[in-house]
Amino acid sequence: MSGGEWFSLPLGDGLCAQPLLDDLLADFAARPAVDGQALLLLRETDGRLQCELTAYFTPAAASFARAWGARPCLRPSPDNLERLAGDAGWRARWFG
């Protein structure tokens, strides 16, 4: 499964973003599970001391993503993504 619209939500600096990330994870856990839904995280350093965090939402998590103000985006590269919550088989499902 590769179709559908992906969403991203910039969370900011890795240290400062933790309260927002905690709220996001708690809200995700409180909602009913949806097949294929996953919340993913990208940590980017680009040579900086602190990393920038971006949350990515699979197409199956579109309604959850919209509720958090996430914006549609291109499908990210799976290389540096880590799963925070949801479908444990996200890599195979969305990237084959």
N, CA, C and O atoms as a Tinker XYZ file with bonds, in Angstrom:
   384  protein
     1  N      0.848000   -1.170000    0.000000    73     2
     2  CA     0.000000    0.000000    0.000000    64     1     3
     3  C      0.890000    1.227000    0.000000    63     2     4     5
     4  O      1.659000    1.425000    0.940000    81     3
     5  N      0.807000    2.046000   -1.016000    73     3     6
     6  CA     1.662000    3.222000   -1.071000    64     5     7
     7  C      0.876000    4.488000   -1.323000    63     6     8     9
     8  O      1.431000    5.580000   -1.201000    81     7
     9  N     -0.406000    4.385000   -1.673000    73     7    10
    10  CA    -1.187000    5.565000   -2.005000    64     9    11
    11  C     -1.675000    6.312000   -0.783000    63    10    12    13
    12  O     -1.556000    5.842000    0.349000    81    11
    13  N     -2.221000    7.475000   -1.034000    73    11    14
    14  CA    -2.765000    8.291000    0.039000    64    13    15
    15  C     -1.869000    9.460000    0.364000    63    14    16    17
    16  O     -0.708000    9.525000   -0.041000    81    15
    17  N     -2.436000   10.365000    1.094000    73    15    18
    18  CA    -1.749000   11.602000    1.427000    64    17    19
    19  C     -1.032000   11.483000    2.776000    63    18    20    21
    20  O     -1.631000   11.103000    3.782000    81    19
    21  N      0.237000   11.808000    2.775000    73    19    22
    22  CA     1.044000   11.853000    3.988000    64    21    23
    23  C      0.917000   13.232000    4.620000    63    22    24    25
    24  O      0.571000   14.204000    3.949000    81    23
    25  N      1.201000   13.306000    5.919000    73    23    26
    26  CA     1.154000   14.570000    6.643000    64    25    27
    27  C      2.405000   14.697000    7.501000    63    26    28    29
    28  O      2.969000   13.704000    7.961000    81    27
    29  N      2.826000   15.948000    7.707000    73    27    30
    30  CA     3.965000   16.207000    8.589000    64    29    31
    31  C      3.636000   17.353000    9.536000    63    30    32    33
    32  O      2.829000   18.231000    9.233000    81    31
    33  N      4.289000   17.313000   10.691000    73    31    34
    34  CA     4.110000   18.338000   11.708000    64    33    35
    35  C      5.477000   18.639000   12.309000    63    34    36    37
    36  O      6.028000   17.815000   13.039000    81    35
    37  N      6.035000   19.826000   12.006000    73    35    38
    38  CA     7.305000   20.199000   12.630000    64    37    39
    39  C      7.104000   20.390000   14.135000    63    38    40    41
    40  O      6.192000   21.101000   14.559000    81    39
    41  N      7.953000   19.757000   14.932000    73    39    42
    42  CA     7.840000   19.838000   16.383000    64    41    43
    43  C      8.877000   20.761000   16.993000    63    42    44    45
    44  O      8.754000   21.148000   18.155000    81    43
    45  N      9.892000   21.117000   16.228000    73    43    46
    46  CA    10.922000   22.030000   16.715000    64    45    47
    47  C     12.117000   21.309000   17.304000    63    46    48    49
    48  O     12.355000   20.130000   17.044000    81    47
    49  N     12.859000   22.055000   18.103000    73    47    50
    50  CA    14.068000   21.573000   18.749000    64    49    51
    51  C     13.777000   20.321000   19.585000    63    50    52    53
    52  O     12.770000   20.249000   20.290000    81    51
    53  N     14.665000   19.355000   19.493000    73    51    54
    54  CA    14.467000   18.084000   20.163000    64    53    55
    55  C     14.252000   18.171000   21.665000    63    54    56    57
    56  O     13.472000   17.395000   22.217000    81    55
    57  N     14.919000   19.090000   22.336000    73    55    58
    58  CA    14.745000   19.232000   23.782000    64    57    59
    59  C     13.445000   19.948000   24.123000    63    58    60    61
    60  O     12.725000   19.531000   25.030000    81    59
    61  N     13.147000   21.004000   23.414000    73    59    62
    62  CA    11.945000   21.796000   23.703000    64    61    63
    63  C     10.661000   21.114000   23.247000    63    62    64    65
    64  O      9.584000   21.410000   23.765000    81    63
    65  N     10.766000   20.211000   22.290000    73    63    66
    66  CA     9.580000   19.576000   21.703000    64    65    67
    67  C      9.015000   18.437000   22.543000    63    66    68    69
    68  O      7.929000   17.938000   22.247000    81    67
    69  N      9.719000   18.021000   23.572000    73    67    70
    70  CA     9.282000   16.834000   24.309000    64    69    71
    71  C      7.873000   16.941000   24.901000    63    70    72    73
    72  O      7.118000   15.974000   24.796000    81    71
    73  N      7.472000   18.069000   25.522000    73    71    74
    74  CA     6.094000   18.145000   26.022000    64    73    75
    75  C      5.044000   18.000000   24.913000    63    74    76    77
    76  O      4.027000   17.333000   25.100000    81    75
    77  N      5.297000   18.624000   23.768000    73    75    78
    78  CA     4.378000   18.500000   22.635000    64    77    79
    79  C      4.347000   17.064000   22.138000    63    78    80    81
    80  O      3.278000   16.537000   21.830000    81    79
    81  N      5.495000   16.433000   22.057000    73    79    82
    82  CA     5.580000   15.045000   21.617000    64    81    83
    83  C      4.844000   14.129000   22.586000    63    82    84    85
    84  O      4.158000   13.202000   22.157000    81    83
    85  N      4.976000   14.373000   23.871000    73    83    86
    86  CA     4.257000   13.583000   24.876000    64    85    87
    87  C      2.742000   13.716000   24.701000    63    86    88    89
    88  O      2.017000   12.724000   24.783000    81    87
    89  N      2.262000   14.946000   24.460000    73    87    90
    90  CA     0.831000   15.181000   24.242000    64    89    91
    91  C      0.345000   14.467000   22.984000    63    90    92    93
    92  O     -0.737000   13.880000   22.967000    81    91
    93  N      1.155000   14.526000   21.939000    73    91    94
    94  CA     0.810000   13.879000   20.672000    64    93    95
    95  C      0.679000   12.364000   20.864000    63    94    96    97
    96  O     -0.274000   11.752000   20.382000    81    95
    97  N      1.631000   11.774000   21.562000    73    95    98
    98  CA     1.594000   10.327000   21.812000    64    97    99
    99  C      0.417000    9.934000   22.694000    63    98   100   101
   100  O     -0.215000    8.904000   22.458000    81    99
   101  N      0.118000   10.732000   23.697000    73    99   102
   102  CA    -1.017000   10.431000   24.571000    64   101   103
   103  C     -2.327000   10.492000   23.799000    63   102   104   105
   104  O     -3.195000    9.638000   23.980000    81   103
   105  N     -2.475000   11.487000   22.949000    73   103   106
   106  CA    -3.688000   11.615000   22.143000    64   105   107
   107  C     -3.801000   10.450000   21.159000    63   106   108   109
   108  O     -4.888000    9.906000   20.964000    81   107
   109  N     -2.696000   10.071000   20.547000    73   107   110
   110  CA    -2.691000    8.947000   19.611000    64   109   111
   111  C     -3.135000    7.673000   20.325000    63   110   112   113
   112  O     -3.945000    6.911000   19.796000    81   111
   113  N     -2.604000    7.440000   21.528000    73   111   114
   114  CA    -2.925000    6.233000   22.282000    64   113   115
   115  C     -4.383000    6.206000   22.737000    63   114   116   117
   116  O     -4.960000    5.133000   22.914000    81   115
   117  N     -4.974000    7.377000   22.924000    73   115   118
   118  CA    -6.353000    7.460000   23.417000    64   117   119
   119  C     -7.392000    7.229000   22.322000    63   118   120   121
   120  O     -8.570000    7.028000   22.615000    81   119
   121  N     -6.965000    7.257000   21.087000    73   119   122
   122  CA    -7.901000    7.093000   19.970000    64   121   123
   123  C     -7.990000    5.630000   19.549000    63   122   124   125
   124  O     -7.058000    4.857000   19.769000    81   123
   125  N     -9.119000    5.254000   18.941000    73   123   126
   126  CA    -9.236000    3.874000   18.451000    64   125   127
   127  C     -8.178000    3.569000   17.391000    63   126   128   129
   128  O     -7.839000    4.426000   16.575000    81   127
   129  N     -7.670000    2.360000   17.415000    73   127   130
   130  CA    -6.670000    1.943000   16.430000    64   129   131
   131  C     -7.306000    1.869000   15.046000    63   130   132   133
   132  O     -8.442000    1.421000   14.893000    81   131
   133  N     -6.564000    2.311000   14.052000    73   131   134
   134  CA    -6.983000    2.259000   12.655000    64   133   135
   135  C     -5.926000    1.471000   11.901000    63   134   136   137
   136  O     -4.731000    1.717000   12.066000    81   135
   137  N     -6.355000    0.527000   11.077000    73   135   138
   138  CA    -5.428000   -0.292000   10.307000    64   137   139
   139  C     -4.513000    0.584000    9.461000    63   138   140   141
   140  O     -4.983000    1.423000    8.693000    81   139
   141  N     -3.212000    0.388000    9.604000    73   139   142
   142  CA    -2.239000    1.120000    8.799000    64   141   143
   143  C     -1.830000    2.467000    9.361000    63   142   144   145
   144  O     -0.975000    3.150000    8.798000    81   143
   145  N     -2.439000    2.848000   10.468000    73   143   146
   146  CA    -2.140000    4.147000   11.069000    64   145   147
   147  C     -0.837000    4.063000   11.852000    63   146   148   149
   148  O     -0.658000    3.168000   12.678000    81   147
   149  N      0.071000    4.999000   11.589000    73   147   150
   150  CA     1.328000    5.050000   12.341000    64   149   151
   151  C      1.777000    6.490000   12.488000    63   150   152   153
   152  O      1.543000    7.333000   11.622000    81   151
   153  N      2.424000    6.741000   13.602000    73   151   154
   154  CA     3.030000    8.027000   13.903000    64   153   155
   155  C      4.529000    7.804000   13.884000    63   154   156   157
   156  O      5.051000    6.969000   14.624000    81   155
   157  N      5.215000    8.547000   13.042000    73   155   158
   158  CA     6.644000    8.353000   12.818000    64   157   159
   159  C      7.398000    9.622000   13.181000    63   158   160   161
   160  O      6.816000   10.706000   13.212000    81   159
   161  N      8.685000    9.494000   13.454000    73   159   162
   162  CA     9.486000   10.640000   13.855000    64   161   163
   163  C     10.778000   10.684000   13.056000    63   162   164   165
   164  O     11.430000    9.663000   12.839000    81   163
   165  N     11.130000   11.881000   12.626000    73   163   166
   166  CA    12.405000   12.128000   11.956000    64   165   167
   167  C     13.197000   13.104000   12.806000    63   166   168   169
   168  O     12.704000   14.175000   13.160000    81   167
   169  N     14.426000   12.728000   13.132000    73   167   170
   170  CA    15.345000   13.608000   13.863000    64   169   171
   171  C     16.397000   14.089000   12.873000    63   170   172   173
   172  O     17.149000   13.288000   12.317000    81   171
   173  N     16.446000   15.383000   12.658000    73   171   174
   174  CA    17.409000   15.956000   11.712000    64   173   175
   175  C     18.390000   16.852000   12.465000    63   174   176   177
   176  O     17.984000   17.700000   13.260000    81   175
   177  N     19.678000   16.657000   12.208000    73   175   178
   178  CA    20.677000   17.490000   12.871000    64   177   179
   179  C     21.300000   18.499000   11.911000    63   178   180   181
   180  O     21.557000   19.636000   12.310000    81   179
   181  N     21.545000   18.127000   10.690000    73   179   182
   182  CA    22.171000   19.021000    9.709000    64   181   183
   183  C     23.390000   19.730000   10.283000    63   182   184   185
   184  O     23.616000   20.906000    9.997000    81   183
   185  N     24.172000   19.028000   11.089000    73   183   186
   186  CA    25.386000   19.594000   11.649000    64   185   187
   187  C     25.178000   20.495000   12.852000    63   186   188   189
   188  O     26.148000   21.025000   13.393000    81   187
   189  N     23.957000   20.680000   13.278000    73   187   190
   190  CA    23.684000   21.520000   14.447000    64   189   191
   191  C     23.870000   20.706000   15.722000    63   190   192   193
   192  O     23.903000   19.476000   15.690000    81   191
   193  N     23.990000   21.407000   16.836000    73   191   194
   194  CA    24.138000   20.743000   18.129000    64   193   195
   195  C     22.854000   20.018000   18.508000    63   194   196   197
   196  O     22.900000   18.866000   18.940000    81   195
   197  N     21.714000   20.676000   18.353000    73   195   198
   198  CA    20.418000   20.086000   18.684000    64   197   199
   199  C     19.731000   19.591000   17.417000    63   198   200   201
   200  O     19.943000   20.135000   16.333000    81   199
   201  N     18.919000   18.573000   17.560000    73   199   202
   202  CA    18.185000   18.066000   16.406000    64   201   203
   203  C     16.810000   18.728000   16.322000    63   202   204   205
   204  O     16.259000   19.193000   17.320000    81   203
   205  N     16.286000   18.755000   15.128000    73   203   206
   206  CA    14.927000   19.225000   14.868000    64   205   207
   207  C     14.059000   17.987000   14.676000    63   206   208   209
   208  O     14.449000   17.051000   13.979000    81   207
   209  N     12.887000   17.986000   15.295000    73   207   210
   210  CA    11.987000   16.848000   15.187000    64   209   211
   211  C     10.819000   17.176000   14.271000    63   210   212   213
   212  O     10.260000   18.272000   14.311000    81   211
   213  N     10.467000   16.200000   13.446000    73   211   214
   214  CA     9.283000   16.300000   12.595000    64   213   215
   215  C      8.504000   15.011000   12.730000    63   214   216   217
   216  O      9.050000   13.919000   12.571000    81   215
   217  N      7.217000   15.147000   13.025000    73   215   218
   218  CA     6.334000   13.986000   13.088000    64   217   219
   219  C      5.738000   13.758000   11.708000    63   218   220   221
   220  O      5.335000   14.707000   11.036000    81   219
   221  N      5.682000   12.509000   11.290000    73   219   222
   222  CA     5.036000   12.131000   10.032000    64   221   223
   223  C      3.887000   11.186000   10.351000    63   222   224   225
   224  O      3.987000   10.334000   11.234000    81   223
   225  N      2.810000   11.355000    9.624000    73   223   226
   226  CA     1.604000   10.563000    9.814000    64   225   227
   227  C      1.332000    9.797000    8.525000    63   226   228   229
   228  O      1.299000   10.391000    7.448000    81   227
   229  N      1.137000    8.491000    8.625000    73   227   230
   230  CA     0.803000    7.706000    7.437000    64   229   231
   231  C     -0.571000    8.143000    6.915000    63   230   232   233
   232  O     -1.350000    8.743000    7.654000    81   231
   233  N     -0.868000    7.847000    5.654000    73   231   234
   234  CA    -2.179000    8.223000    5.109000    64   233   235
   235  C     -3.356000    7.709000    5.938000    63   234   236   237
   236  O     -4.397000    8.363000    6.000000    81   235
   237  N     -3.205000    6.559000    6.568000    73   235   238
   238  CA    -4.290000    6.021000    7.395000    64   237   239
   239  C     -4.541000    6.860000    8.645000    63   238   240   241
   240  O     -5.583000    6.725000    9.286000    81   239
   241  N     -3.594000    7.721000    8.992000    73   239   242
   242  CA    -3.720000    8.581000   10.171000    64   241   243
   243  C     -4.101000   10.006000    9.780000    63   242   244   245
   244  O     -3.889000   10.937000   10.558000    81   243
   245  N     -4.656000   10.185000    8.594000    73   243   246
   246  CA    -4.945000   11.521000    8.076000    64   245   247
   247  C     -5.858000   12.335000    8.981000    63   246   248   249
   248  O     -5.585000   13.512000    9.216000    81   247
   249  N     -6.928000   11.749000    9.493000    73   247   250
   250  CA    -7.846000   12.525000   10.332000    64   249   251
   251  C     -7.164000   12.935000   11.637000    63   250   252   253
   252  O     -7.384000   14.044000   12.122000    81   251
   253  N     -6.350000   12.068000   12.202000    73   251   254
   254  CA    -5.590000   12.401000   13.398000    64   253   255
   255  C     -4.600000   13.534000   13.087000    63   254   256   257
   256  O     -4.472000   14.486000   13.857000    81   255
   257  N     -3.913000   13.418000   11.965000    73   255   258
   258  CA    -2.940000   14.440000   11.561000    64   257   259
   259  C     -3.609000   15.804000   11.406000    63   258   260   261
   260  O     -3.088000   16.812000   11.884000    81   259
   261  N     -4.748000   15.834000   10.744000    73   259   262
   262  CA    -5.460000   17.105000   10.546000    64   261   263
   263  C     -5.875000   17.715000   11.886000    63   262   264   265
   264  O     -5.823000   18.933000   12.057000    81   263
   265  N     -6.284000   16.879000   12.824000    73   263   266
   266  CA    -6.702000   17.369000   14.143000    64   265   267
   267  C     -5.547000   18.063000   14.866000    63   266   268   269
   268  O     -5.774000   18.927000   15.713000    81   267
   269  N     -4.332000   17.693000   14.540000    73   267   270
   270  CA    -3.147000   18.293000   15.154000    64   269   271
   271  C     -2.549000   19.421000   14.310000    63   270   272   273
   272  O     -1.509000   19.977000   14.663000    81   271
   273  N     -3.197000   19.753000   13.212000    73   271   274
   274  CA    -2.702000   20.843000   12.376000    64   273   275
   275  C     -1.560000   20.459000   11.466000    63   274   276   277
   276  O     -0.861000   21.327000   10.943000    81   275
   277  N     -1.361000   19.157000   11.269000    73   275   278
   278  CA    -0.306000   18.706000   10.360000    64   277   279
   279  C     -0.695000   19.064000    8.926000    63   278   280   281
   280  O     -1.877000   19.151000    8.593000    81   279
   281  N      0.299000   19.265000    8.103000    73   279   282
   282  CA     0.094000   19.663000    6.713000    64   281   283
   283  C      0.400000   18.501000    5.767000    63   282   284   285
   284  O      1.282000   17.687000    6.041000    81   283
   285  N     -0.328000   18.428000    4.660000    73   283   286
   286  CA    -0.001000   17.413000    3.656000    64   285   287
   287  C      1.446000   17.592000    3.185000    63   286   288   289
   288  O      1.955000   18.709000    3.104000    81   287
   289  N      2.081000   16.484000    2.884000    73   287   290
   290  CA     3.472000   16.530000    2.437000    64   289   291
   291  C      3.727000   15.370000    1.479000    63   290   292   293
   292  O      2.887000   14.487000    1.308000    81   291
   293  N      4.888000   15.393000    0.868000    73   291   294
   294  CA     5.324000   14.270000    0.055000    64   293   295
   295  C      5.654000   13.103000    0.978000    63   294   296   297
   296  O      5.996000   13.296000    2.145000    81   295
   297  N      5.548000   11.915000    0.450000    73   295   298
   298  CA     5.910000   10.739000    1.241000    64   297   299
   299  C      7.391000   10.848000    1.611000    63   298   300   301
   300  O      8.237000   11.022000    0.734000    81   299
   301  N      7.706000   10.746000    2.902000    73   299   302
   302  CA     9.109000   10.870000    3.314000    64   301   303
   303  C      9.906000    9.619000    2.959000    63   302   304   305
   304  O      9.345000    8.558000    2.688000    81   303
   305  N     11.210000    9.772000    2.966000    73   303   306
   306  CA    12.077000    8.613000    2.819000    64   305   307
   307  C     12.021000    7.823000    4.125000    63   306   308   309
   308  O     12.064000    8.423000    5.199000    81   307
   309  N     11.927000    6.509000    4.063000    73   307   310
   310  CA    11.840000    5.722000    5.296000    64   309   311
   311  C     13.176000    5.556000    6.013000    63   310   312   313
   312  O     13.217000    5.040000    7.130000    81   311
   313  N     14.263000    5.984000    5.385000    73   311   314
   314  CA    15.602000    5.681000    5.893000    64   313   315
   315  C     15.846000    6.078000    7.345000    63   314   316   317
   316  O     16.391000    5.284000    8.112000    81   315
   317  N     15.459000    7.269000    7.734000    73   315   318
   318  CA    15.763000    7.729000    9.087000    64   317   319
   319  C     14.531000    7.905000    9.964000    63   318   320   321
   320  O     14.595000    8.537000   11.018000    81   319
   321  N     13.414000    7.344000    9.524000    73   319   322
   322  CA    12.196000    7.444000   10.316000    64   321   323
   323  C     12.186000    6.387000   11.416000    63   322   324   325
   324  O     12.667000    5.269000   11.228000    81   323
   325  N     11.636000    6.758000   12.557000    73   323   326
   326  CA    11.420000    5.785000   13.621000    64   325   327
   327  C      9.945000    5.790000   13.992000    63   326   328   329
   328  O      9.292000    6.834000   13.977000    81   327
   329  N      9.434000    4.627000   14.321000    73   327   330
   330  CA     8.015000    4.514000   14.695000    64   329   331
   331  C      7.857000    4.909000   16.149000    63   330   332   333
   332  O      8.549000    4.398000   17.029000    81   331
   333  N      6.932000    5.832000   16.385000    73   331   334
   334  CA     6.588000    6.217000   17.750000    64   333   335
   335  C      5.391000    5.439000   18.253000    63   334   336   337
   336  O      5.343000    5.034000   19.415000    81   335
   337  N      4.421000    5.231000   17.368000    73   335   338
   338  CA     3.186000    4.547000   17.759000    64   337   339
   339  C      2.479000    4.047000   16.511000    63   338   340   341
   340  O      2.723000    4.525000   15.403000    81   339
   341  N      1.603000    3.079000   16.714000    73   339   342
   342  CA     0.784000    2.585000   15.613000    64   341   343
   343  C      1.339000    1.333000   14.963000    63   342   344   345
   344  O      2.065000    0.555000   15.583000    81   343
   345  N      0.987000    1.159000   13.715000    73   343   346
   346  CA     1.269000   -0.040000   12.924000    64   345   347
   347  C      2.752000   -0.416000   12.936000    63   346   348   349
   348  O      3.585000    0.306000   12.388000    81   347
   349  N      3.072000   -1.544000   13.560000    73   347   350
   350  CA     4.456000   -2.016000   13.624000    64   349   351
   351  C      4.990000   -2.400000   12.244000    63   350   352   353
   352  O      6.202000   -2.407000   12.031000    81   351
   353  N      4.107000   -2.715000   11.321000    73   351   354
   354  CA     4.523000   -3.080000    9.974000    64   353   355
   355  C      4.463000   -1.918000    8.996000    63   354   356   357
   356  O      4.298000   -2.122000    7.794000    81   355
   357  N      4.595000   -0.702000    9.506000    73   355   358
   358  CA     4.462000    0.496000    8.672000    64   357   359
   359  C      5.426000    0.511000    7.499000    63   358   360   361
   360  O      5.046000    0.926000    6.404000    81   359
   361  N      6.653000    0.074000    7.694000    73   359   362
   362  CA     7.669000    0.147000    6.618000    64   361   363
   363  C      7.243000   -0.730000    5.429000    63   362   364   365
   364  O      7.267000   -0.280000    4.284000    81   363
   365  N      6.862000   -1.953000    5.702000    73   363   366
   366  CA     6.445000   -2.851000    4.625000    64   365   367
   367  C      5.152000   -2.388000    3.994000    63   366   368   369
   368  O      4.995000   -2.471000    2.776000    81   367
   369  N      4.215000   -1.898000    4.804000    73   367   370
   370  CA     2.914000   -1.479000    4.304000    64   369   371
   371  C      3.012000   -0.263000    3.389000    63   370   372   373
   372  O      2.400000   -0.234000    2.321000    81   371
   373  N      3.781000    0.737000    3.805000    73   371   374
   374  CA     3.783000    2.007000    3.079000    64   373   375
   375  C      4.964000    2.179000    2.128000    63   374   376   377
   376  O      4.950000    3.065000    1.272000    81   375
   377  N      5.994000    1.328000    2.276000    73   375   378
   378  CA     7.168000    1.478000    1.415000    64   377   379
   379  C      7.515000    0.190000    0.680000    63   378   380   381
   380  O      8.481000    0.152000   -0.081000    81   379
   381  N      6.730000   -0.870000    0.903000    73   379   382
   382  CA     6.908000   -2.126000    0.193000    64   381   383
   383  C      8.221000   -2.726000    0.479000    63   382   384
   384  O      8.537000   -3.796000   -0.043000    81   383
